[in-house]
Amino acid sequence: MRDLTFERQGKAVTMPITDVRPGDRFDLEGTTYFVTAKPYEADGKWHLPALPAPTGPIGLLLGGASEGLETAAMIMDDFEADLHEDDGHAFLVNEVTGNILSPRLTHEALEAFCVEHRGKYEALAQQHRGAIKARQHFSFDPWW
């Protein structure tokens, strides 16, 4: 098993693939990726679930821009998270802590997901308030 280099909380860290966790970032062929789930071995090969990090400008959800994403915007505030968009899909991520906070969905599906799971998000934000404010990664079991 070989070691890989990832970014964790703004620092380059070299580790075996078995130590990689959701929220870690890595670069491959000029593209930055967010790890979305724990690596796993299947058929003698390691698999690393990840999504490419958007490279476009940062969008702010102000006024009409947040229309249809009101609950998602509240959750973004609770977790100091950003909305990453690509090809008509989006997911919530706190880039500083590396925490991925939702699956990648269309805007409508993301808002519905946030509405459905608002209580879980509120409990998670309360449980990890100190880490969020300290801009530190926190572990949790994604429910999606």
TAFENPE-V751272 format. One line per field, one symbol per residue. burial: I if it has 9 or more other C-alpha atoms within 8 Angstrom, else O. A space follows every 10 residues. Layout:
# TAFENPE-V751272
burial: ???
This chain:
# TAFENPE-V751272
burial: OOOOIIIIIO OOOOIIIOOI IIIIIIIOOO OIIIIIIIIO OOOOOOOIII OOIOOOOOOO OOOOOIOOII IIIOIIOIIO IIIIIOOOII IIIIOOIIII IIOOIIIIOI IOOIIOOIOO IIOOIOOIOO IIOOOIIIOO OOOO
